[in-house]
Amino acid sequence: MHQGCSPKHIRRRKRRKQRSINLRLKRQLLSDNIFGICCYCKTTFLATQLTIEHKVPICLGGTSDIENIDLACAPCNQSRGRQAWLFKKSLNKESYDGRKN
């Protein structure tokens, strides 16, 4: 197997690409502001403490378009990410169970 085609290498490349996309989007949303507000808990944070939040998660078919992006603090973003992952898992289980019957 060619080293450039390993699954680990592909995942690393995707993460690197997503990081650069997130940085560009964050700059667009914040402009020249030093502070930003979490879209969930409405707390004010330094711009460096906020993360990119996809309103419709990428794992559920969302995109990185500016209309699908907001800023969230890390705890809010991570809890919402877990919820999206569990929701996707339940959808996959339902579709699998439906095919099985």
Backbone bond lengths (Angstrom), bond angles and torsions (degrees), N, CA, C in turn:
res aa  C-N    CA-C-N  psi(-1)  N-CA   C-N-CA  omega(-1)  CA-C   N-CA-C  phi
1 M - - - 1.460 - - 1.524 108.69 -
2 H 1.290 116.67 134.54 1.465 122.64 178.64 1.523 109.58 -69.80
3 Q 1.327 117.04 135.91 1.461 121.45 -174.90 1.527 112.95 -60.13
4 G 1.328 118.18 -33.86 1.457 121.64 -178.47 1.514 114.32 -71.53
5 C 1.326 117.99 -10.93 1.466 121.45 -175.62 1.524 113.52 -106.40
6 S 1.319 118.15 4.31 1.459 119.30 -177.66 1.528 110.07 -66.98
7 P 1.338 117.71 148.63 1.469 121.19 179.02 1.529 112.38 -56.60
8 K 1.331 116.55 -37.36 1.466 120.46 179.41 1.532 110.25 -63.36
9 H 1.317 116.30 -41.97 1.467 121.12 179.73 1.530 110.84 -65.44
10 I 1.319 116.81 -40.63 1.472 121.72 -179.97 1.526 110.30 -65.13
11 R 1.353 117.30 -44.66 1.469 120.87 178.45 1.525 110.96 -61.37
12 R 1.345 116.36 -41.93 1.458 120.77 179.79 1.526 110.66 -62.39
13 R 1.336 116.33 -41.64 1.466 120.60 179.68 1.527 110.92 -65.32
14 K 1.350 117.18 -40.70 1.468 121.03 178.56 1.526 111.28 -64.12
15 R 1.346 116.75 -42.32 1.471 120.37 179.09 1.521 110.89 -63.12
16 R 1.327 116.53 -42.15 1.461 120.85 179.51 1.524 110.75 -62.84
17 K 1.328 116.38 -42.75 1.465 120.80 178.98 1.529 110.40 -64.53
18 Q 1.342 117.19 -43.35 1.460 121.10 -179.66 1.518 110.85 -64.30
19 R 1.348 118.08 -37.49 1.459 121.10 177.50 1.520 111.38 -60.14
20 S 1.328 116.89 -43.05 1.474 119.23 -179.25 1.529 110.68 -69.09
21 I 1.335 117.32 -36.38 1.468 120.94 176.31 1.533 109.64 -63.82
22 N 1.345 116.67 -45.31 1.467 121.08 -179.68 1.519 111.73 -62.01
23 L 1.313 117.73 -39.90 1.457 121.03 179.05 1.528 110.64 -63.39
24 R 1.327 116.86 -43.09 1.469 121.10 178.46 1.527 110.63 -62.83
25 L 1.332 117.36 -44.36 1.465 121.29 180.00 1.521 111.51 -65.37
26 K 1.314 116.52 -39.81 1.461 120.94 179.36 1.526 110.08 -62.03
27 R 1.318 116.40 -41.81 1.471 120.08 177.66 1.521 110.75 -62.45
28 Q 1.341 117.04 -39.84 1.465 120.12 179.30 1.526 111.06 -64.59
29 L 1.324 116.73 -43.61 1.463 120.51 -177.29 1.528 112.67 -70.02
30 L 1.314 117.14 -37.59 1.460 120.52 -175.21 1.522 113.87 -89.17
31 S 1.313 117.39 -21.33 1.471 121.76 -174.45 1.521 109.01 54.38
32 D 1.328 117.02 -119.00 1.465 121.03 -179.85 1.524 112.03 -105.14
33 N 1.317 117.95 12.72 1.461 121.00 -177.69 1.519 111.21 -72.94
34 I 1.312 115.58 143.00 1.461 121.83 176.69 1.529 109.51 -89.05
35 F 1.328 115.81 -26.53 1.467 121.66 -177.83 1.519 110.39 -116.32
36 G 1.312 115.27 155.21 1.455 121.78 175.04 1.512 109.38 -143.91
37 I 1.320 116.50 166.42 1.464 121.88 -177.83 1.526 109.34 -115.84
38 C 1.332 116.10 133.83 1.465 121.40 176.53 1.526 108.28 -66.66
39 C 1.316 116.53 132.63 1.466 120.35 -177.31 1.532 112.85 -70.49
40 Y 1.329 118.60 -13.18 1.466 121.22 -178.93 1.532 112.65 -103.24
41 C 1.323 117.20 -57.77 1.469 119.39 -175.80 1.523 112.84 -90.27
42 K 1.344 116.88 -5.62 1.469 123.62 176.65 1.534 113.44 59.74
43 T 1.330 116.96 24.29 1.454 122.09 177.17 1.523 108.83 -88.72
44 T 1.322 117.22 145.61 1.456 122.10 178.61 1.528 109.59 -86.65
45 F 1.318 115.93 133.84 1.457 122.92 -179.88 1.518 109.33 -132.23
46 L 1.329 115.28 160.92 1.456 119.58 167.96 1.528 107.67 -64.55
47 A 1.302 116.38 148.54 1.469 120.38 -178.28 1.523 111.76 -56.88
48 T 1.322 117.07 -33.92 1.470 120.41 -178.66 1.519 112.75 -70.58
49 Q 1.328 117.46 -18.48 1.461 121.40 -179.04 1.531 112.97 -88.99
50 L 1.315 117.53 -9.60 1.463 120.94 -178.34 1.511 110.87 -91.75
51 T 1.319 115.55 150.25 1.466 121.97 178.48 1.523 109.05 -117.08
52 I 1.306 115.54 162.51 1.457 121.37 176.85 1.523 108.51 -78.69
53 E 1.310 116.51 129.02 1.464 122.87 178.39 1.515 108.58 -113.68
54 H 1.317 116.26 123.15 1.464 120.97 174.96 1.528 107.23 -87.93
55 K 1.328 117.60 119.46 1.475 121.24 -178.79 1.518 110.05 -58.84
56 V 1.328 116.68 -47.43 1.461 121.65 169.94 1.526 104.92 -104.63
57 P 1.338 117.93 110.84 1.460 120.33 -174.95 1.534 112.82 -56.32
58 I 1.317 115.01 148.88 1.465 120.68 179.28 1.525 110.11 -58.80
59 C 1.351 117.31 -37.49 1.474 120.15 -178.98 1.525 112.19 -66.20
60 L 1.344 117.50 -15.96 1.463 121.14 177.99 1.527 111.54 -108.21
61 G 1.344 115.76 17.02 1.456 119.98 175.72 1.516 115.22 98.00
62 G 1.327 117.64 7.33 1.456 121.13 178.23 1.522 111.65 -72.16
63 T 1.315 115.92 165.37 1.461 121.20 -179.56 1.523 109.70 -119.30
64 S 1.318 115.65 175.69 1.461 120.79 176.49 1.520 111.26 -99.95
65 D 1.324 116.87 27.54 1.458 120.79 175.42 1.527 108.88 -71.49
66 I 1.319 116.59 152.12 1.461 121.79 -176.53 1.536 111.55 -60.53
67 E 1.338 118.40 -27.18 1.470 121.64 179.07 1.529 111.79 -71.08
68 N 1.331 117.22 -20.69 1.460 121.73 -177.51 1.528 111.70 -102.52
69 I 1.321 117.07 11.27 1.457 121.38 -173.28 1.522 110.98 -117.41
70 D 1.323 115.17 143.35 1.456 122.47 172.40 1.518 107.23 -146.23
71 L 1.314 117.82 174.75 1.458 122.32 178.55 1.523 109.45 -107.87
72 A 1.330 116.10 137.09 1.461 121.13 179.09 1.518 109.18 -141.40
73 C 1.321 116.28 152.34 1.465 119.72 173.88 1.537 107.45 -71.84
74 A 1.305 116.35 159.03 1.467 120.70 -175.23 1.543 113.36 -58.38
75 P 1.348 119.83 -45.91 1.473 118.53 -179.81 1.530 113.09 -60.31
76 C 1.334 117.69 -42.81 1.469 120.98 179.25 1.533 110.34 -65.19
77 N 1.318 116.56 -44.74 1.455 121.52 -178.32 1.524 110.73 -63.06
78 Q 1.329 117.67 -43.40 1.460 120.76 -178.54 1.524 111.85 -67.65
79 S 1.331 117.61 -39.83 1.472 118.59 179.54 1.521 110.42 -66.35
80 R 1.316 117.04 -38.46 1.464 120.23 178.57 1.530 110.32 -68.64
81 G 1.329 116.93 -35.79 1.460 120.88 177.98 1.515 111.82 -63.03
82 R 1.323 116.66 -41.22 1.469 120.74 177.37 1.527 110.41 -63.10
83 Q 1.340 116.21 -41.98 1.465 119.89 179.83 1.528 110.80 -61.97
84 A 1.335 117.01 -41.94 1.465 121.04 179.44 1.512 110.60 -64.47
85 W 1.336 116.16 -41.39 1.461 119.58 -179.92 1.525 110.83 -64.63
86 L 1.335 117.24 -43.08 1.473 120.71 178.75 1.528 110.93 -65.09
87 F 1.343 116.63 -37.68 1.460 120.75 177.84 1.530 110.13 -63.73
88 K 1.323 116.57 -45.04 1.467 120.35 178.96 1.522 110.21 -62.83
89 K 1.326 116.61 -41.14 1.463 121.02 179.12 1.530 110.29 -61.26
90 S 1.342 117.18 -41.85 1.467 120.02 179.98 1.531 110.50 -67.46
91 L 1.334 118.03 -37.11 1.466 120.65 176.76 1.522 110.77 -63.61
92 N 1.329 115.96 -43.90 1.460 119.85 179.23 1.522 110.51 -63.58
93 K 1.330 117.79 -39.81 1.461 121.42 179.45 1.527 110.32 -65.07
94 E 1.342 116.44 -42.88 1.468 119.97 179.34 1.520 110.84 -62.73
95 S 1.316 117.65 -43.15 1.468 119.46 -179.34 1.519 110.09 -68.75
96 Y 1.337 117.33 -34.87 1.462 120.13 177.60 1.524 110.06 -68.10
97 D 1.345 116.94 -44.50 1.462 120.80 178.93 1.519 111.09 -63.42
98 G 1.334 117.03 -35.82 1.457 121.43 178.73 1.517 112.46 -66.16
99 R 1.328 117.62 -36.49 1.469 121.33 178.77 1.507 110.84 -73.35
100 K 1.344 116.02 -29.51 1.461 120.73 -175.43 1.521 111.41 -69.74
101 N 1.341 117.00 -34.72 1.482 121.27 -177.04 1.489 112.15 -76.72
